[in-house]
């Protein structure tokens, strides 16, 4: 292939620091820099790139990576702060914050599953896989010992290739990685040492995943090829490209070309077929950090440490050319028929704005009290629309949440403690408040008037180890009994309990046996159980008086001490078994643990089982509290408060603590999250509702679970136009799919004839003189459709030039040939993956063509256009 001498088209200089990353999609470009800023650019013929939006504080520290999703609808960015952010690709509005507990700097980003999954490589060698639509961390794999700088997807999503700064290359089964969970263990399919001397720095793969290139400190580019033999994928070396005189920092494929950028201040263009260097571009006066190659090889973009971005023509491209093809909008409307087209609202959506500092992923800051206290907010309790806070300044405050004005209104300041207050809890349906602190005192307050009703003095005593503590109180909880019981957790290793039914100043009972200070306590919703946790890591379960038994003792619940604990209400989690309890605990070991507790009929014995544990924070977990609908909030030393859902403890949302010190205490009420910080600030965030839990939220077939396969069977085998399947045949087919636990990977990899046999549609020739049965006639009608659909799933359309396709066969969002055309309620047909991601970018049912709001985000297959598409591809298979 011949490439013309590159000529400079445009130079941009907007970042205050070095340009660390650049990416482009059609007529949009995103850049990130060491100045913490992400910028979105739009191409205008005659003027070139013009800045469209900017996020000045996109990450807490420098930006390390930014990539458009394959559809161009979403942008992902990563930073030195270890966080990922997902942005709208048209407005740079923040849409997701993906913050893995204790994550270190992000060094590599890669989209997978047509943009439904986001992979990130971190400085500690870990790989995180995120579900983008739900913002959930699916898996976390300790992939390498060195920093993970290179991550690529090969073989149409079948394989994951990773390389690190130790020069180690590994290959994994990507579908298995996405479902491996958070325990960090998985065996690589392939392992190669010494791939790059002094370590690898970058990687990129072709669109179809057939080829991948890695670059490193040894100034070499290694090319790898994905090969399938005997039904098994593997990766083989396909050559080494030499020519750079310093480390290779960036790579980008656009077949048949490969572009590379280096510390030697040049970019090089290589032929993937010949492995030869076609052109050397002396691009910048300082080293290159990134390169981008146009899909049609028309231009090259380079980013550099000299703070500039430069665009180079590789042929006849000029500043006056258009990058976005002209779109005949109406040609995408009502293709096939009008069935399923729904109404749209007359009012357009609100104007989107660039990223705002008050948005934190899905959680949105709605109110803040910067100086709620003069000291740290150590504990937050909620009851209805009231919040109570305990602070190191010695005061307790009661706030009321005003929904109409989104304000926290201070009702009472409760003063009586002489030292820091560490715990507060509402009781008696929110009518009283219990507070306790390091002065060894606990007070009961009337919530309406703020009047002190009773004072409790912690008795002196000694723990089992014989050492007397200072008497300070670390935890205080009110039981659901009428009248309530008051439980404290003290530095003496004791857990005294009082009853409000008695005026006796002495506790009714004292739970002993802890070897160190009792740091937290909690009541079950029915009052049959209470839990205490200690600085030694002990977790104990007790019953209240009169029996006052200790039912369970785990001396190693958390290695570095239990910091907080809380029982879920029985109605909070649907998976809770009858007569069972869920207890959440957080410890100094950064772990959040969920325990299932079951009592025997007599209530004198407890069976305790650890159900789930996750690394919740990059330091100690200072607070755990249950909210409604199975939601659990935790706060920790990494400055974050996180919301988890269900017994699986799936990460749902995150909010960064306001003020100095970040998050220290948190609590949930309704759809709001209250967060208190070490600096005394109090903030309220609105938490989004849980997203749909469908397993087939991924549109890429290889990543389908049984739910995705079921959807495919319904849409394309059972219910397409003209299908004549009987109810009995449908039932049998669905039952066979369930019995096989059929996955998308099996649909792609298992031989078609074998799949047909497993599903009951294998070829069965009738015996001589014997007529076909009714069931066989029904199967004979379905068999060719099933075979055709399986063949279509395996067809690679990425190699077909979009320019060769009629406009109606292209997606109005991506301008590329459709793969799975889906009709939205606005009447227009889109690529299914693109419209699903658009609904994330637009935050709801907004038509990308008209900008008007629709009443649904449901899409349906466009069968007529799909048939036209298949006919076109068959006729042009030789292109």
C-alpha positions in Angstrom: 0.0 0.0 0.0 1.3 3.5 -0.9 0.7 6.3 1.6 1.3 9.9 0.6 3.8 12.1 2.5 1.8 13.3 5.6 1.2 17.0 5.6 0.1 19.1 8.6 -3.6 20.2 8.4 -4.2 21.7 11.8 -2.4 22.3 15.1 -4.4 22.8 18.4 -3.1 24.0 21.7 -5.6 24.1 24.5 -4.4 22.0 27.5 -2.3 23.7 30.1 -0.3 20.5 30.6 0.8 17.6 28.4 -1.8 16.0 26.2 -1.9 12.5 27.5 -4.6 10.9 25.3 -6.6 11.5 22.1 -9.4 9.7 20.4 -11.7 10.4 17.5 -15.1 9.1 16.2 -16.5 10.4 12.9 -16.6 14.2 13.4 -15.8 14.3 17.1 -12.5 14.2 19.0 -11.8 13.9 22.7 -8.5 14.9 24.4 -7.3 14.5 27.9 -4.4 16.1 29.7 -2.3 16.3 32.8 -4.2 19.4 33.7 -7.2 17.1 34.8 -9.3 18.4 31.9 -11.2 16.5 29.2 -12.1 18.4 26.1 -14.6 17.5 23.3 -14.0 18.8 19.8 -16.3 18.9 16.8 -15.1 19.1 13.1 -16.4 21.9 11.0 -15.5 21.9 7.3 -13.4 24.9 6.5 -12.5 25.6 10.2 -11.3 22.2 11.4 -11.5 21.1 15.0 -13.4 23.5 17.3 -13.8 23.0 21.0 -17.4 22.0 21.8 -17.3 21.3 25.6 -14.8 20.9 28.4 -14.8 19.2 31.9 -12.1 21.2 33.8 -11.9 18.8 36.8 -12.9 15.5 35.2 -10.6 13.6 37.6 -8.9 14.5 40.8 -5.5 14.2 39.2 -4.2 13.9 35.6 -6.1 12.1 32.9 -4.4 8.9 31.7 -6.8 7.5 29.1 -9.9 8.5 27.1 -11.7 6.4 24.5 -14.9 6.6 22.4 -17.2 3.5 22.6 -17.3 1.7 19.2 -20.6 3.3 18.5 -19.2 6.8 19.3 -22.2 7.5 21.5 -20.3 7.3 24.9 -16.8 8.3 26.0 -14.8 6.7 28.8 -12.0 8.3 30.7 -9.5 7.1 33.4 -7.2 9.0 35.7 -4.4 8.8 38.2 -7.2 8.9 40.9 -8.1 5.3 39.9 -11.6 6.3 38.8 -13.4 5.8 35.5 -16.0 8.2 34.1 -18.5 7.7 31.3 -19.6 10.8 29.3 -22.1 11.6 26.7 -20.2 11.6 23.4 -22.1 14.6 22.0 -22.2 17.0 25.0 -19.6 15.7 27.4 -22.3 15.5 30.1 -21.3 13.1 33.0 -23.2 9.9 32.9 -21.4 7.3 35.1 -18.7 7.3 37.8 -17.1 3.9 38.1 -15.0 3.8 41.3 -13.6 0.5 42.3 -12.6 0.2 46.0 -8.9 0.9 46.6 -8.3 1.3 42.9 -5.0 2.9 41.9 -4.2 4.8 38.7 -5.8 3.8 35.5 -3.3 3.1 32.7 -5.3 1.4 30.0 -9.0 1.5 28.8 -10.7 -0.8 26.4 -14.4 -1.2 25.3 -15.8 -4.6 24.8 -19.1 -6.3 23.9 -20.0 -3.5 21.5 -19.6 -0.9 24.3 -21.7 -2.7 26.9 -18.5 -3.6 28.9 -15.6 -1.4 29.9 -12.2 -2.8 30.9 -9.6 -0.9 32.8 -6.0 -1.8 33.6 -4.5 -0.3 36.8 -1.1 0.4 38.2 -1.2 -2.5 40.6 -1.7 -5.0 37.8 -5.4 -5.4 38.4 -8.1 -5.5 35.6 -11.6 -4.2 36.4 -14.6 -5.1 34.2 -17.6 -2.8 34.4 -21.2 -3.1 33.3 -21.7 0.3 31.8 -25.5 0.5 31.8 -25.8 -0.4 35.5 -22.4 1.1 36.6 -21.7 -2.2 38.3 -18.3 -3.7 38.8 -18.6 -7.2 37.4 -15.2 -8.6 38.0 -11.8 -7.7 39.3 -8.8 -9.8 38.3 -5.3 -9.6 39.6 -3.8 -10.1 36.1 -0.2 -9.0 36.5 2.5 -8.1 39.0 3.5 -5.1 37.0 1.4 -2.1 36.1 -1.2 -3.0 33.5 -0.6 -0.6 30.6 -2.0 -2.6 27.7 -5.5 -4.2 27.3 -7.0 -5.4 24.0 -9.9 -7.5 22.9 -9.3 -10.1 20.1 -11.2 -12.6 18.0 -14.5 -10.7 17.9 -14.6 -10.6 21.7 -13.5 -14.1 22.4 -10.0 -13.3 23.8 -8.5 -10.7 26.1 -4.8 -9.8 25.7 -3.0 -8.0 28.5 0.6 -6.9 28.9 2.4 -5.2 31.7 5.5 -3.2 32.7 7.3 -6.5 33.5 7.0 -7.5 29.9 4.6 -10.3 30.6 1.8 -11.1 28.0 -1.3 -13.0 29.0 -4.4 -14.2 27.1 -7.7 -14.8 28.8 -11.2 -16.0 27.8 -13.0 -12.7 27.9 -16.4 -14.1 28.6 -15.0 -15.9 31.7 -13.2 -12.8 32.8 -16.5 -10.8 32.8 -18.2 -13.4 35.0 -15.2 -14.3 37.3 -16.4 -12.0 40.1 -14.3 -10.0 42.5 -12.1 -12.6 44.1 -9.3 -11.8 41.7 -8.3 -15.3 40.7 -8.3 -16.8 37.1 -5.9 -18.9 35.1 -4.6 -17.4 31.8 -5.0 -19.4 28.6 -1.6 -18.3 27.5 1.4 -16.7 29.3 4.6 -15.3 27.7 7.5 -13.7 29.6 9.9 -11.2 28.1 7.6 -9.9 25.3 9.0 -6.4 25.7 12.3 -5.7 27.5 11.7 -3.2 30.3 8.0 -3.6 29.9 5.0 -2.9 27.7 3.3 0.5 27.4 0.4 0.2 24.9 -1.7 -2.1 22.8 -4.4 -2.0 20.2 -6.4 -4.5 18.0 -8.0 -4.3 14.7 -11.8 -3.9 14.6 -12.4 -7.6 13.9 -9.8 -8.6 16.5 -7.8 -10.7 14.1 -4.6 -8.8 14.8 -3.2 -7.0 17.8 -0.1 -4.9 18.3 1.8 -4.2 21.5 4.5 -1.6 22.1 7.0 -1.1 24.9 10.2 0.4 26.3 12.3 -1.7 23.9 11.2 0.5 21.0 9.6 -2.5 19.2 6.1 -3.1 18.0 5.1 -6.8 18.3 2.2 -8.0 16.2 -0.1 -10.9 17.3 -2.7 -12.9 15.4 -5.7 -14.6 16.8 -6.0 -18.2 15.4 -8.8 -20.7 15.9 -7.9 -24.4 15.4 -9.9 -27.4 16.5 -12.5 -25.1 18.1 -9.9 -23.5 20.3 -8.7 -19.9 20.1 -5.0 -19.0 20.6 -2.6 -16.1 19.9 0.5 -16.4 17.8 3.3 -14.0 17.0 2.9 -12.4 13.6 6.1 -10.3 13.4 8.1 -7.5 15.0 8.2 -4.0 13.6 11.5 -2.2 14.3 12.4 1.4 13.5 11.6 3.6 16.6 14.6 4.6 18.6 12.8 5.1 21.9 9.8 3.6 23.8 6.6 3.1 21.9 3.9 5.0 23.8 0.8 4.6 21.6 -0.7 2.3 18.9 -3.7 2.5 16.7 -5.0 0.2 13.9 -7.1 1.2 10.9 -6.6 -1.7 8.5 -4.5 -2.0 6.4 -2.4 0.5 8.4 -1.0 0.6 11.9 0.1 3.9 13.5 2.6 4.1 16.3 3.9 7.0 18.4 7.1 7.1 20.4 9.3 9.0 22.8 11.6 9.6 19.8 9.1 12.4 18.8 8.0 10.5 15.7 4.9 8.7 14.5 5.3 5.8 12.1 2.8 4.2 9.6 3.2 0.5 9.1 1.6 -1.9 6.5 -0.1 -4.7 8.3 0.3 -7.0 5.3 3.9 -6.4 4.6 5.1 -5.4 8.1 7.1 -2.5 6.5 7.4 1.1 7.7 5.6 3.2 5.0 6.1 6.7 6.5 7.9 8.5 9.3 6.2 11.6 10.7 8.4 14.0 12.6 5.3 15.1 14.5 6.3 17.2 17.5 9.3 18.8 19.2 8.7 16.7 22.3 7.7 13.1 22.7 4.4 11.6 21.5 1.8 10.3 24.0 -1.0 9.3 21.6 -1.9 8.6 17.9 -5.2 8.2 16.2 -5.7 6.9 12.7 -8.9 7.6 10.6 -10.9 4.4 9.8 -10.4 5.2 6.1 -6.7 6.1 6.5 -7.4 9.7 5.4 -5.7 11.4 8.4 -3.5 10.9 11.4 -3.9 12.8 14.8 -1.0 13.0 17.2 -0.9 14.2 20.8 2.3 15.2 22.6 4.1 16.3 25.7 4.5 19.7 24.1 0.8 20.4 25.0 -0.4 20.3 21.4 -2.6 18.1 19.2 -1.8 17.9 15.5 -3.7 16.6 12.5 -2.0 15.2 9.4 -3.4 14.5 6.0 -2.3 11.1 4.5 -3.5 11.9 1.0 -5.9 14.4 -0.4 -7.6 15.2 2.9 -7.9 19.0 3.6 -9.4 21.4 6.1 -12.4 21.9 3.8 -13.4 18.2 3.8 -16.4 16.9 5.7 -15.8 14.1 8.3 -19.5 13.3 9.0 -21.4 11.9 6.0 -24.6 13.6 4.9 -27.5 11.8 6.5 -30.9 11.5 4.7 -32.9 11.4 7.9 -36.2 10.3 6.4 -34.6 7.3 4.8 -34.2 5.8 8.3 -37.9 6.3 9.2 -40.7 3.7 9.1 -38.5 1.1 7.3 -40.5 -2.1 7.0 -43.8 -1.0 8.6 -45.2 1.3 11.3 -45.9 -1.4 13.8 -44.6 -0.6 17.3 -43.9 3.0 16.6 -44.9 4.9 19.8 -45.8 8.5 20.5 -43.2 11.2 21.3 -43.7 14.2 23.5 -44.0 17.6 21.9 -41.5 19.2 24.4 -37.9 18.6 23.7 -35.5 17.6 26.5 -33.7 20.1 28.6 -30.5 21.4 27.1 -27.6 19.2 28.1 -24.7 20.9 29.8 -21.1 19.8 30.2 -20.0 17.8 33.2 -20.9 19.4 36.5 -19.0 19.1 39.7 -22.1 18.2 41.6 -22.7 15.1 39.6 -21.0 11.9 40.8 -21.8 9.1 38.4 -25.4 8.3 38.9 -25.6 10.0 42.3 -26.4 13.7 42.1 -25.6 16.2 44.8 -28.8 18.0 45.8 -27.8 19.8 49.0 -24.8 20.5 51.2 -24.1 22.2 54.5 -20.4 23.0 54.3 -20.0 23.8 58.1 -22.6 21.5 59.6 -20.2 20.9 62.5 -16.9 22.4 63.6 -15.5 18.8 63.9 -15.8 15.5 62.1 -19.3 14.0 61.5 -18.9 10.6 63.1 -22.3 9.2 62.8 -25.6 9.9 60.9 -29.0 8.5 61.9 -32.2 8.9 59.9 -35.9 8.6 60.7 -38.4 9.6 58.0 -37.3 13.0 56.8 -35.1 13.7 59.8 -31.4 13.4 60.1 -29.3 13.4 63.3 -25.6 13.9 63.3 -22.9 13.2 66.0 -19.7 15.2 65.8 -16.3 15.5 67.3 -17.1 19.1 68.3 -19.2 17.6 71.1 -22.6 18.5 69.7 -25.6 16.6 68.2 -27.8 18.2 65.6 -31.2 17.3 64.2 -32.0 18.3 60.6 -35.3 18.1 58.7 -35.2 17.5 54.9 -37.4 19.8 52.9 -38.2 18.0 49.6 -39.8 21.1 48.0 -36.7 23.3 48.4 -34.1 20.5 48.6 -32.7 21.9 51.8 -31.5 20.6 55.2 -33.2 22.7 57.9 -31.5 22.7 61.3 -34.1 22.0 64.0 -32.1 21.4 67.2 -28.6 21.7 68.5 -28.2 19.2 71.4 -25.4 20.1 73.7 -24.5 18.1 76.8 -21.5 16.0 75.8 -18.1 17.1 77.0 -16.0 15.2 74.4 -16.5 14.0 70.8 -19.9 12.3 70.2 -19.4 9.1 68.2 -22.9 7.6 67.9 -26.6 8.6 67.5 -29.7 6.5 66.8 -33.4 7.2 66.5 -36.0 5.1 68.5 -39.6 4.8 69.3 -40.7 5.5 65.7 -38.5 8.6 65.6 -39.7 10.2 68.8 -36.5 9.9 70.8 -32.8 10.1 70.0 -29.9 8.3 71.7 -26.5 9.9 71.6 -23.2 8.7 73.2 -19.5 9.7 73.1 -16.0 9.5 74.5 -17.1 11.2 77.8 -18.6 7.8 78.8 -22.1 9.2 78.8 -25.2 8.5 76.8 -28.3 10.8 76.6 -31.8 10.3 75.5 -33.5 13.3 73.8 -37.0 14.2 72.8 -36.8 14.8 69.1 -39.7 17.3 68.8 -38.5 19.6 71.6 -34.8 18.8 71.8 -35.1 18.3 75.6 -32.9 15.8 77.4 -35.1 13.0 78.8 -32.5 10.8 80.5 -28.7 10.5 81.0 -26.9 7.2 81.3 -23.4 6.7 82.8 -21.4 3.8 81.5 -20.3 1.6 84.4 -16.6 1.0 84.9 -15.4 -2.5 84.4 -12.7 -4.5 82.8 -12.6 -6.7 79.8 -11.7 -10.3 79.7 -8.1 -9.4 79.2 -8.1 -7.7 82.6 -7.4 -4.2 81.3 -9.8 -1.3 82.0 -10.6 1.0 79.2 -11.4 4.7 79.4 -15.1 4.2 79.4 -15.8 6.0 76.1 -18.8 4.9 74.0 -18.2 4.0 70.4 -21.7 2.8 69.4 -25.3 3.3 70.6 -28.4 1.7 69.3 -32.1 1.7 70.3 -34.1 -1.5 70.0 -37.5 -1.9 68.3 -39.1 -3.0 71.6 -41.9 -1.0 73.4 -40.5 0.4 75.6 -37.1 0.4 74.0 -33.9 -1.1 75.2 -30.7 1.0 74.9 -27.5 -0.7 73.9 -24.0 0.8 74.1 -20.6 -0.3 72.9 -17.8 0.9 75.1 -14.0 1.1 75.3 -14.1 -1.1 78.4 -14.9 -4.1 76.3 -18.5 -4.0 77.7 -21.9 -3.7 76.1 -24.3 -2.4 78.8 -28.0 -2.4 78.2 -30.8 -0.3 79.8 -34.5 -0.4 79.6 -36.5 2.8 79.4 -39.2 1.0 81.3 -37.0 1.3 84.4 -35.6 4.4 86.1 -32.7 2.4 87.6 -29.5 4.2 86.7 -27.7 0.8 86.6 -27.9 -1.2 83.4 -30.3 -4.0 83.2 -27.6 -6.3 81.7 -24.0 -6.0 80.7 -22.6 -8.2 77.9 -19.0 -9.1 78.6 -16.3 -11.4 77.2 -14.8 -9.1 74.5 -11.0 -9.0 74.7 -10.8 -5.4 73.5 -13.0 -2.4 73.1 -16.5 -2.9 71.7 -16.6 -0.6 68.7 -20.2 -1.1 67.3 -23.5 -2.7 68.1 -26.8 -3.3 66.3 -30.4 -4.7 66.8 -32.4 -7.0 64.5 -35.6 -5.5 63.2 -37.7 -7.8 65.4 -35.6 -7.3 68.5 -34.7 -11.0 68.9 -31.0 -10.6 68.2 -28.3 -8.0 68.9 -24.8 -7.9 67.6 -21.6 -6.5 69.0 -18.2 -6.0 67.2 -14.8 -5.4 68.8 -11.5 -3.8 67.9 -10.0 -7.3 68.1 -12.0 -8.5 65.1 -14.6 -10.3 67.2 -18.2 -10.5 66.2 -20.8 -11.7 68.8 -24.5 -12.4 68.6 -26.7 -12.2 71.7 -30.3 -12.4 72.8 -31.9 -9.6 74.9 -33.0 -10.0 78.5 -34.4 -11.9 80.3 -32.4 -14.8 78.6 -29.4 -12.6 77.6 -27.5 -15.4 75.9 -24.5 -15.2 73.7 -25.4 -17.4 70.7 -22.3 -17.0 68.5 -18.7 -15.8 68.7 -16.4 -15.3 65.7 -13.0 -14.1 66.9 -11.8 -13.4 63.3 -14.8 -11.8 61.6 -12.4 -8.9 60.5 -8.7 -9.2 60.8 -8.0 -5.6 61.9 -11.2 -5.0 63.9 -14.9 -4.6 63.3 -15.8 -0.9 62.8 -19.5 -1.0 62.1 -22.4 -3.4 61.9 -26.1 -3.3 61.0 -29.1 -5.7 60.6 -31.3 -5.6 57.5 -35.0 -5.4 58.0 -36.8 -8.6 56.8 -38.6 -6.7 54.1 -35.5 -5.1 52.8 -34.1 -8.1 50.8 -36.4 -10.4 48.9 -33.9 -13.2 49.0 -34.0 -13.4 52.8 -35.1 -16.9 53.9 -37.9 -17.3 56.4 -36.7 -16.8 60.0 -33.4 -15.6 58.7 -31.4 -12.4 59.3 -28.8 -10.5 57.3 -26.1 -8.7 59.2 -23.6 -6.4 57.4 -20.2 -5.7 59.0 -17.4 -3.4 58.0 -13.8 -3.6 59.2 -10.4 -2.0 59.2 -9.4 -4.6 56.6 -11.4 -2.6 54.0 -13.9 -5.5 53.7 -17.6 -5.3 53.7 -19.2 -8.6 54.8 -22.7 -10.0 54.7 -23.7 -12.7 57.1 -26.8 -14.9 57.0 -28.0 -15.8 60.5 -30.6 -18.4 61.3 -32.1 -19.2 64.7 -33.4 -22.6 65.8 -37.0 -22.9 67.0 -36.1 -22.3 70.6 -34.0 -19.2 69.8 -31.0 -20.4 71.8 -28.7 -21.4 69.0 -27.6 -19.5 65.9 -26.2 -20.7 62.6 -24.0 -18.1 61.0 -22.7 -18.2 57.4 -20.7 -15.7 55.5 -22.7 -15.0 52.3 -20.6 -12.4 50.6 -17.6 -10.2 51.1 -16.3 -7.4 48.9 -13.4 -5.0 49.2 -15.5 -1.9 49.8 -13.0 0.9 50.3 -9.4 1.6 50.0 -9.0 1.7 53.7 -11.1 1.0 56.8 -14.9 0.8 56.5 -16.1 3.3 59.0 -19.8 2.9 58.6 -22.4 0.4 57.3 -26.1 1.2 57.3 -29.1 -0.5 55.6 -31.7 1.5 53.8 -34.9 0.5 52.0 -35.3 -1.9 49.1 -32.3 -4.0 50.0 -29.8 -1.0 49.7 -26.8 -0.9 51.9 -24.5 2.2 52.3 -20.9 2.1 53.4 -18.4 4.9 54.1 -14.7 4.6 54.3 -11.2 6.0 54.6 -10.9 6.4 50.8 -13.2 9.4 50.9 -16.2 7.6 49.3 -19.6 6.5 50.3 -20.9 3.6 48.3 -24.4 2.1 47.8 -24.7 -1.6 47.4 -27.8 -3.6 46.5 -29.1 -7.1 47.3 -27.5 -10.1 48.9 -24.9 -10.0 46.1 -23.6 -6.6 47.3 -23.6 -5.3 43.8 -22.2 -1.8 43.6 -25.0 0.6 42.6 -23.8 4.2 43.2 -20.9 6.2 44.7 -20.6 9.6 46.2 -17.5 11.4 47.1 -17.4 13.0 50.6 -17.6 16.8 50.6 -15.1 18.8 52.5 -11.8 17.8 54.0 -11.3 14.2 54.7 -14.1 12.8 52.5 -16.8 10.4 53.7 -16.8 9.3 57.3 -20.4 8.5 58.0 -23.4 7.8 55.7 -27.1 6.9 55.9 -29.9 6.2 53.4 -33.4 7.7 53.5 -35.9 7.2 50.7 -33.9 7.8 47.5 -31.4 10.1 49.3 -27.9 9.5 50.7 -26.6 11.6 53.5 -22.8 11.8 53.8 -20.8 13.3 56.6 -17.1 14.2 56.3 -14.1 14.5 58.5 -14.1 18.2 57.9 -17.6 18.7 59.3 -19.5 19.0 56.0 -22.9 17.3 55.5 -24.1 16.5 52.0 -27.2 14.9 50.5 -27.1 13.0 47.2 -30.0 11.6 45.2 -29.4 8.0 44.4 -30.8 6.6 41.1 -33.4 3.8 41.1 -32.0 0.3 40.5 -31.6 -0.4 36.8 -33.2 -3.4 35.2 -31.3 -6.6 36.1 -31.8 -8.4 32.8 -28.9 -10.6 32.0 -29.0 -9.7 28.3 -28.3 -6.0 28.8 -25.4 -6.7 26.6 -26.2 -6.7 22.9 -23.0 -8.6 21.8 -24.0 -12.3 21.3 -20.8 -13.7 22.8 -21.7 -12.2 26.2 -25.3 -13.4 26.3 -26.4 -15.5 29.2 -29.5 -17.6 29.1 -31.7 -14.5 29.2 -30.0 -13.1 26.1 -30.4 -16.4 24.3 -34.0 -16.5 25.3 -34.6 -13.1 23.8 -32.9 -14.1 20.6 -35.0 -17.2 20.3 -38.2 -15.3 20.9 -37.4 -12.5 18.4 -35.9 -14.4 15.6 -37.0 -18.0 15.8 -40.3 -18.1 17.6 -42.0 -14.8 16.7 -40.6 -13.4 13.5 -43.1 -12.6 10.7 -44.3 -15.8 9.0 -43.3 -18.2 11.8 -45.8 -21.0 12.3 -44.5 -22.6 15.4 -47.2 -24.3 17.6 -47.3 -23.6 21.3 -46.1 -27.1 22.0 -43.0 -26.7 19.8 -42.2 -23.3 21.4 -42.4 -24.9 24.8 -40.1 -27.8 23.8 -37.5 -25.4 22.3 -37.4 -23.1 25.3 -37.1 -26.1 27.7 -34.2 -27.5 25.7 -32.4 -24.2 25.7 -32.9 -24.0 29.5 -31.7 -27.5 30.1 -28.6 -26.8 28.0 -28.1 -23.5 29.9 -27.4 -22.1 26.4 -25.1 -19.1 26.2 -24.2 -16.7 23.4 -20.6 -18.1 23.3 -22.0 -21.5 22.5 -24.2 -20.1 19.7 -21.0 -18.7 18.2 -18.5 -21.5 18.8 -20.4 -24.9 18.9 -20.7 -26.4 15.3 -24.1 -25.5 13.9 -25.1 -29.1 13.2 -24.3 -30.0 16.8 -26.4 -27.1 18.1 -29.3 -28.2 15.9 -29.1 -31.7 17.2 -29.0 -30.5 20.9 -32.1 -28.3 20.3 -34.0 -31.1 18.6 -33.7 -29.8 15.0 -31.1 -32.2 13.6 -31.6 -33.8 10.2 -33.7 -37.0 10.5 -34.4 -38.8 7.2 -37.7 -40.8 7.3 -37.5 -44.6 6.7 -38.7 -45.9 3.4 -42.4 -45.8 3.0 -42.9 -44.0 6.3 -44.6 -40.6 6.3 -43.2 -37.7 8.3 -44.9 -37.1 11.6 -46.6 -33.8 12.4 -43.8 -32.9 14.8 -41.2 -33.6 12.1 -43.0 -31.4 9.7 -43.1 -28.6 12.2 -39.4 -29.0 12.8 -38.7 -29.0 9.1 -40.3 -25.5 8.9 -38.3 -24.1 11.7 -34.9 -25.8 11.0 -33.8 -23.7 8.0 -34.7 -20.5 9.9 -32.7 -21.6 13.0 -29.7 -22.6 10.8 -29.9 -19.2 8.9 -30.0 -17.2 12.2 -27.0 -19.1 13.6 -25.1 -18.5 10.4 -26.0 -14.8 10.6 -24.7 -14.5 14.2 -21.3 -15.8 13.0 -21.1 -13.5 10.0 -18.4 -10.8 10.2 -19.8 -7.6 8.8 -16.9 -5.4 10.0 -15.0 -5.9 6.8 -17.7 -4.5 4.6 -17.1 -0.9 3.6 -19.9 1.4 4.7 -19.5 3.4 1.5 -20.7 0.4 -0.5 -24.0 0.2 1.4 -27.2 2.1 0.6 -28.0 4.9 3.1 -31.0 3.1 4.5 -28.8 0.2 5.6 -26.6 2.4 7.8 -27.3 3.5 11.3 -28.1 7.2 11.7 -26.0 7.3 14.9 -22.8 5.5 13.7 -23.2 6.0 9.9 -22.0 2.4 9.6 -23.6 -0.7 8.1 -26.2 -2.1 10.4 -25.7 -5.4 12.2 -28.9 -5.8 14.2 -31.3 -3.1 13.1 -33.7 -2.1 15.8 -36.7 0.2 15.5 -37.2 2.7 18.4 -40.6 4.3 19.3 -39.6 7.4 17.3 -40.0 5.4 14.1 -36.4 5.4 13.2 -34.1 2.4 12.9 -30.7 2.2 14.6 -28.0 -0.3 15.4 -29.3 -2.0 18.6 -26.1 -1.4 20.5 -26.0 2.2 19.5 -29.5 3.1 20.5 -29.1 1.3 23.8 -26.0 3.4 24.6 -27.7 6.5 23.4 -30.4 6.1 26.1 -27.5 6.1 28.6 -26.0 9.2 27.0 -29.3 11.0 26.9 -30.4 9.8 30.3 -33.7 8.4 29.0 -36.0 8.0 26.1 -34.9 10.8 23.9 -34.9 10.5 20.1 -31.4 11.0 18.7 -32.8 12.2 15.4 -35.6 14.6 16.5 -34.4 15.4 20.0 -38.0 14.8 21.3 -38.8 12.7 24.3 -40.3 9.3 23.7 -42.5 7.4 26.1 -40.5 4.3 26.1 -36.9 3.0 25.6 -38.1 -0.4 24.2 -36.8 -1.3 20.8 -37.9 -4.1 18.5 -36.3 -5.9 15.6 -36.8 -4.4 12.1 -37.3 -7.7 10.2 -37.9 -6.1 6.8 -34.7 -4.1 6.9 -32.8 -7.0 8.3 -33.8 -9.1 5.3 -32.6 -6.3 3.0 -29.3 -6.1 4.9 -28.7 -9.9 4.6 -29.5 -9.9 0.9 -27.1 -6.9 0.3 -24.3 -8.6 2.2 -24.7 -11.9 0.4 -24.6 -10.0 -2.9 -21.4 -8.1 -1.9 -19.7 -10.9 0.0 -16.7 -10.6 -2.4 -16.1 -6.9 -1.6 
